[in-house]
Amino acid sequence: MKEKTKTPLFNWLIIVAALGYFVDIYDLVLFNVVKRESLEYIAQLKGIDIDIKNTGIFLFNCQMAGMLIGGILWGIWGDKKGRISVLFGSILLYSLANIVNAFTFDVSSYAVVRVIAGIGLAGELGAGITLVSETMDKEKRGYGTMIIVTFGALGAVLAALVGAKGQMVVALIASTTGYTLQNWQVVYIIGGVIGLLLLLLRVGAYESGMFKDMKSHEVKKGNFLAIFSKKESSLKYLYCILIGLPVWFMIGVPVSLSQDVFAKELDIDGIVNGTAVMFAYLGLSAGDLASGLLSQLLRSRKKVVYLYLLMSLILLFVFVFMLKGINVQTYYFVCFMVGFCSGYWAIFVSIAAEQFGTNIRSTVTNTVPNFVRGAVLPITMSFTALGALSGNLMSTLIVGLICLALAAFATYKIKETFAKDLNYFESL
């Protein structure tokens, strides 16, 4: 039986999902904000030398490995036990992990906690988008995903601000409790506490009617491997992943390596990585808002993706060939534009959710964005390998063109899903 839209409750559901993704993004990027400070503190505390760069890469890889594992686990859980339980369970796990991380003082424990946090982080977006896609009117569900992703991207801005201004909170805690924390500890604690407070807001959230209706049918649910049992479904799944590659290329290479690589390459003094990331995520938020509105206006997902890929292509050439010697303020504006032109994440996740039936939708919607995030590893490895041969700027161009070409091809191959009826089961 087809579910009727419950507008008042659903408005609350969108708010809860948006706040959840906000905290998710905060926690996703906070490690990169505080990794140097936290590792330097551990090195001083233990009286040992720590290779900050390589240890930071190792810990980030631990977090990404956790997200790949978590994407599969939460996706299957969402199809078998329900979307709401994933929303509660994922945020509880990564919130507690971040509080523990604030009191982790050796690299081995740090690595374990980042894996656990990564597992928790993997469930929030997919569960929220699945719930929205299955609950909102098919003509308007794009607005719901747009709000979730647009607001959620601002979590990275909060992480950058807290990372830069955390000393004020440190001073407040010291004056009221007499206990002095480090800035990096406060950043982790704030993320954990916000997440736990968010759980209180989720009391009013309700389960998807499509999922509840599925309980009365004998149908296989949440079988991840079954996606690859048929050529058509496996290719469709692969195309969904490829569409998202340029988003994390643009954030993972030009933006994330701003201070360590491109400041020297482009002869720009004063670049701060946290500030570059903040401006990029401000751009992502604006871009996701624009792409969501355009998708509703054009009644198409694919047209919007093509437009954003074209803008990303133009900006890629600008970044490689036109930024030499610019001032730092102009560079930050370019980071904002990099984020804006990559701001089709809401459309990308919606496409994934709309490609598959109710009995496998959570699995797909959770795993696809996390595999795209995990693709940062081969992307950055390819960038590094090519950079040793052709230089960092040319490597940026080559890897970027490959990601954009794969995304354009995948967009061409998938079917348009705007206003598609999602109340059906996948044959597994």
C-alpha positions, 0 to 999 in steps of 0.5 A, a space after each residue: 500500500 502506497 504511503 501518504 505524505 505526512 507533511 508536519 512530521 516529515 518536516 521534523 524528519 528533514 530537520 533531524 536528518 539535516 542536523 545529523 548530517 551536520 554533525 557527521 560532516 563536522 566529525 568527518 573533517 575534524 581529524 584533519 583539523 586537529 591531527 597535527 596538534 594532537 599528534 604533537 601533544 602525544 609525541 611530547 607526552 610520551 617523549 617520542 618522535 612521531 612522523 606527523 605526515 605519515 602517521 596522519 595519513 595512516 590514521 586518516 586511512 584507518 578512519 576511511 577503512 572504518 567508513 568502508 566497513 561501516 557503509 556495508 554494515 549500516 546499509 545491510 542493517 537498514 534494509 533488514 532492521 529499519 532506517 531509523 535504527 541506523 540513524 540512532 546507532 550510527 550517531 551514538 557510535 561516532 559520538 562516543 568514539 570522539 569523546 574517547 578520542 579526546 583522551 587517547 594518548 598513543 597512536 595505536 589506540 588513536 588508530 582503533 578509535 578512528 576505525 570505530 568513529 569511521 564505522 559510525 560516520 558511515 551510516 548517517 547520510 545513507 539512512 537519512 537520504 533513504 528515509 527522505 526518499 521513501 517518505 516525501 512526495 516523489 515530485 518534491 523529494 529532491 528538496 528534502 535531500 537538498 536541505 539535508 546536504 546543504 545544511 550538513 556541509 556547514 558542519 565542516 565550517 563549524 569544525 574549522 572554526 572550533 579548531 581555530 577558536 577552541 582555546 576560548 572553550 579551553 579557558 572556560 572549562 579551566 575556569 569552571 572546573 579547574 581542569 585544563 584540556 588541550 584545544 584538540 581535546 575540546 574539538 573532539 569533545 564538542 563533536 561527541 556532545 553535540 551528537 549525543 544531544 542530537 539523539 534527544 531530537 530523534 524521538 519524534 522521527 518515524 520509520 519509512 512506510 515503504 520499509 514497514 510495508 516490506 515486512 508483509 512480503 517475502 523478499 530478500 533484504 539487504 543482500 550486498 553481494 546480490 547486487 553483483 549477481 546480475 550484470 545490469 545491477 552491478 554496472 548500475 551500482 558502479 556507475 553510481 560510484 563513478 558519478 561521485 568521484 569528481 566531488 572527492 577529487 576536488 576536495 581531496 586534492 586541490 583543497 586538502 593539499 592546499 597548504 602542504 603542496 599547492 602553496 609552494 607550487 603556486 607561489 602563494 604565502 599564508 595559506 592555512 589548510 583549515 581555512 581552505 577547507 572551510 571555504 570549500 565546504 561553504 562552496 559545497 553548501 551553496 552548490 548543493 542548494 543550487 543543484 537541488 533547486 535546479 534539479 527540481 526546476 529542470 525535473 532532471 538529475 542528469 542534466 544538473 550533474 552534466 552542468 556541474 561536471 562542466 563547471 568543474 572541468 573549467 575550474 580545474 583548468 583555472 586551478 592548474 594554469 591561472 593561479 600562479 602568484 595570486 594572493 591568499 584571499 583570491 585563493 580562498 575564493 577559488 576554494 569556495 568555487 571549487 566547492 560550489 562546482 563540486 556541489 552536486 553531492 545531494 543529487 549524486 546520493 539521490 541518484 543512488 537511492 533512486 536506482 534500486 528497490 526498497 529491499 536493497 535501497 539502504 545498502 546501496 545508499 549507505 555504501 555508494 557515498 562511502 566507497 566514493 569517500 574511500 576512492 580518495 585513497 587511490 585518487 591521492 595515490 595516483 596523484 602522488 605517483 604521477 606528481 613524481 613524474 610530471 609535477 603536481 600541477 600536471 598530475 592534478 590535471 590528469 587525475 582530475 580529467 580521468 575522474 570527470 570523464 568517468 563521471 560523465 560516462 557513468 551519468 550517460 549510462 544511468 537512467 533518469 530518476 526524477 519523480 520515479 516511483 520508489 515503492 517496489 522491490 529489487 529482484 535479487 
